[in-house]
């Protein structure tokens, strides 16, 4: 069956992680995504490890289900070819600064002139209505601006550090995919295209401040900023006698069961532990108590005991553990796919599950310029015109 976005054409002018991840979500949902790269290619093509130069692992995991072409947008002929593609597209997504798009003469008004119904989506660092509008932005910088390294230090790290996941790019990439879907729905109702800006800083703050705005939520202020449960140094996997376990003793029922499990039933009457309100006022005491108890048994013993007591618990997986996880094996999360140049690859399935229009993996991540000829033909270019573009360096076949 075709995916839920079958029939939607997306012109993808993105690179690195945020934009490609967003457009991969759209491609997984069935959209025909055409990825436009410079002659040098997306920089993530060259992130080690890889089997073939230009087909790095991060690129492969952010660009499946797309067709790939090469255009030099700094050349007039490359720009004209891009506009020819935009004329047929439903959506254009880019993730360089709007000022750079304007210099390329591919700003919203330029694209709207050839396709008034286009959904023109920009994903970049900061709102264009503030003083940071022209600032460059990368995941590390946006993590810093949103306070994540500071929060890590507040939570007990020896020094500020970035989250070891490209969290800004990937979380904001989901905002981009959501914005595209909503804009397409709005166009179905109104018939009108529009420009949509998705700034990284402001989007990531939605996740960070959802809990850490804390007492600043109230005017005048009530209490301090930050969610203390997240900031206590004891909120970490608990060390057992032979490893670690991830447990969350969360509600009153869980706590009563835990006290019984460790032979401390009387603690259910302790005001620090008896209610959610009491626990929220001293998470250091709450979690340090659990940490002390966890040292007394092995990981296996705790997993069995906590599951028996219906207390939420999970193993702390390594990357290798994830590859061998029995649940993921049962649902076929990892699949072996054959790439024409890279051989057998491990691919992750689309995580959502649909009863009527299931997304699926249809295409391998494209080689640089793999579909240039095919896509330009669809845009109305003759073989002679395509050869001329390639000869001039405005395209690569």
N, C-alpha and C positions, 0 to 999 in steps of 0.2 A: 504494500500500500504506500502511496506517496505520503511524505511527512506533512505536518500541519502548515508549513510555509511553502509548500509546493507551488510553483508558479511565480514566486517572488524573486525578482532579480536584484542582486546586491553588488554594487561596485565597491570593492574593498581597496582603499588606498592606505591601509595601515601596515605597521611593521612592529617589530619587537614582540611584546606579549599582550598588552591590554587590548589593543584593537584586534589583532588576530584571534585572540581567545573569544572576544565578543562575536566576531563574524563566523568563527567556527561553530558557536552555539546556533547561530542562524542557519548555517549550512547543515548542521546535524538535524535541524528541524525541517529540512527539505528545500531551503532557498538555494537558488543557483548563484553561488558566490564566485565572482571573478576577482582574483587577487592581482593587483597591479604592483609590480616591483620595479625598482630602478635597475639599470644594467648590472650594478654590483650585487643586487639581491638583498633581501631582508637580512640584517645583521645576525639574527638568530639562526640562520642557516649554518653559521660558522662556530656555534657553541659546541665544544667537545663534550661527550664523545659522539663520533659519527663513523660510519663505514666509508662513505663517499664525501669528499669535501663539498660543502654546500648543502648537506642534508643532515644537519645536526638534530639531536634528540628533542630539544625544545621546539624547534621549527616543526618537526614531524608531529608533535603532540599539540600543536595549536593551529594547524592548517589542513587537516583532513577535510574531505568533502568539498574542496574548492578546485576551481580551475585557475591556473597561473599564467600570466602574461608579463612581458617586459616592455615598458615604455619609458623613454627618457622625457619626463614632463618638463624639463628645462628647455627642450627644443620645441619650436612651434608645431612641428608635425606631430610630435608625441602628445602635446596638449590637445591638438585637434582630434586625434584618435581617442583620447580620454573622453572628450566631450561627446564624441560619436557614441561611445559606450554609455555615457550618462544619459543620453537622449532616450535610450531604451530601458534604462534601469528604473526600479522602484525606489531604491535606497542607495545613497552614497555615504560611506563611513570613512572618516580620516582621523588620524591621531597625531598630526603635527600641529604647531601653533597656527591659529587662524591667520596671523600676519604672513606666515609662509605660504599658505594657500592663496592669499590675496596676491602675493608676488608672482605666483605661478599663473595668475589669472584663472584660478579655479575656485574662487570664493562663491558664496551662496548665490549672489546676484548673477555671476557668470554662468553657473550651472542652471539656475532657475530660468535663465533666458532661453535655454534649449529644451528644458523640461520643467514646466511650472508645477507638475505633480510630484516632483522628486521629494523624498524625505532625506534631508541633508544633515547628517549627524556628525558632530565634532566631539572627539574625546581628547582632552588636553588637560593641562595642569590646573588652571584656576579660572573662575568666572571672569568673563570679559568686561564685567561692570565694576571691577575693583582695581587697585593699584598693582596687583600681581599679574595682571592680564597677559603681559608679554614674557613672563618668567618661564624658563625651561623647567621641565618636571620629569623626574624618573621615580620609580618605585621607592628607592631609598629616601629620596628627598621628600616625597609626599608622606612616607611613614614618619619622618622627622617632624614635618609641619603639623601632622595630626597627633603628635605626642606619643607615638608608640614606643620609641626608645626610652623616653622619660618614664613612661609607665612601667617598662621592664625593670628599670632601676628601682622605682618605687616598690615593685613587687619582690625585690630582693636580689636582683642580678648585681654582680660585682661592679658593672659599669653599664651605661646605656647601650642597648644593642637593638639591631633591627630584627623583626620577626623573620625566622629562616624559611619563609615562604614569600613568593612575590605577591603579597597579599593585597597591596594597593592596586596593582595592575589587574589581578584576577577578580577581585570583588567589584572594582569599578567596571570591568568588562561585562559583568552581569548586569550592572546598571545600564550599560549601553544596549545590550540585547533587549532588556525590558523596554527601554525607551523606543527602540525601533519597532517592536511589536505593538506598543501602545500608539505610536504615530501612524502605523499602518491601519490600525483599527479606526483611528480618528479620521483618516483619509477616506476610509470606506463609508463613513457617515456623512462627511462634509464634501468630499471630492477635492479637497485642498491638500497640497503638499505643505511642508514647512521646514524651517531650520530648527534643529534641536542641539543644544550644547550640553555635554555631560562632563563637568570639570572634576578632576580627580580629588583635589583637596576637599571640596565641599561634600563630595559623595562618600569618601572614606570617613569623614567626620560623622556621618549618619550612623555608621557602625560603632565608632569609638565613643561618641558622646551619648549614644543610646543608654549606656549604663554609667559612663564616667562623668557626665554632667553633674550627677549627684546633687549636692546641696545647692549648686548654682542654678538648679532648675527653678528654685523659688526666689521670689523678690518680695521682701528682703531675704537674703540667703538663710537657709536652714541647714546647719551642719556643713561639712566640708565637701569639696569636690572629690570625685572618684568613688567607685564602688568597692568597698573594702573587701568583699569576698574575693574579688579578682586581684586585689593588691596585697593580701597577706602573703608573706614569704612561704607559708605552709601550703598554699594552693599549688600543689605539684603532685606528680605521682608519688605514692607513699612507698617508702623503702620497707621491704619485708626482710625476713631472715636470709632470703636467697635471691632477691631481685626487687621488682617493683610491681605495684598494682594501682590501677586507676579506679577509685571508688568515689561516689558522691552520695553522702548521707544527707538527704536534702530536706525532707518534710518531717513533721512530728512523728509519724508512724515509723519512718526509717530510723530516727534517733532512738525511739523506744526499743526497737528491735536490736539496734547496735548495742545499747547498754545491757540488754539481756544477754547478748552474745558474748560480751566480754566480762560478764559477771559483775556489772556495776549498775544494777537496776535502780539504785537510789539516786543516781545522777539525773534521772528523768524529772526530779523535783528541783534541780538546781536552776535558778532563774537565768543563768547564762545559756542553758541548753534547753529549757522547757518549751520555748516558743520561737517562732521565726523572728519575731521582733527582738527577743533577747539575744539570739545567736547573731543577728545582723549587727549588734553593737560591739561584739568582741570576737571577730572571726579568728584572730590569732590564738585565743584560748581554745576555741572550738576545734580548729584544725590541728593545733599542736597536740591536743589530747588524742586525736585519732592517730596522728603520726607515731606517738609513743606506743600505742596499742599495736600498730601494724608491725612493729619490729619483733613482736613476740611469736609470729607464725610465719610459715613459708607462703610464697605466692600461691601455690596450689591449694594449700589449706584455706587461705583467705577467699580465693575464688569460689571454692565449694561452699564455704560457710556463708558468705555474703549472698550468693545466689539462693541458697536454701532459705535465708532470712528475707528474701525479696528486696534486698538493698542493691541499688544500681552499681554494677561493677564491670570492668572490662580489663583485658590484658593491655599492657603497654607494648605495642607492636614496634618492631624495627621495620625498615623497608623490606627486608627479606621475609619477615613474618607476614607482611601484607600480601606478598606474592603467593604465600601458601595458606592464606586465610580460608577456612572451610566454607564460610558463608559466601565469600566472593566466588569461590569455585562453584558453589551450587547454583548461583545466578548467572554464571558465565560472564563475570565482570571483565575479566581479561580474555582477549581472544587473539589467536594468531592470525595475522593477515600477511599476504604476500605483496611486497612492493616490487615493481619492475626493476629497480636498480639497487634497492637496499636489502633485498631478500626478505626473510621472515622477521616480522616485527610483532611485538606485544602491543596490542591496542586496547584502550579502555572503552567500554560500552557507554552509550548515552545514558546518564544516570536516571532520567525520568522514564516512567513506564506508562504507555498510552493504550487504551482499549481499541481505538478506531484508526488513528493516524500515527502509528509508531515511527519515531525517528530511527534512522539507521545509518551505518557507515557505508557510503556508496563509492567514494573515491579515495585514493591515496593522496597524501600531501604532494603537491606538484613539484616537479623539477623546475629549475629556473627557466622560464619562457616556454614551458611545455605546451601550453595551449594558445600561444600568441596567434598563430595562423588561424586556428579554428575560431577563436573569439572575434578576430577582426573580420573574418568572412561573414560572420553573423551580423556584424555591424554595417555590412554593405561594402567592405573593401574588396577589390578584385585582387587576384593573385599578383598581378603586376604592381599594384599599389603597395601590397604587403612587402614584396621584394624590395621596392624602392625605399620603404620605411626602414627595412632592415639594413640596406646598403648605407643609408644616411646615418645610421646609429640611433635613430629615434625609436626603433623597436629591435627586439632580439627574438629570433626564432629558435 
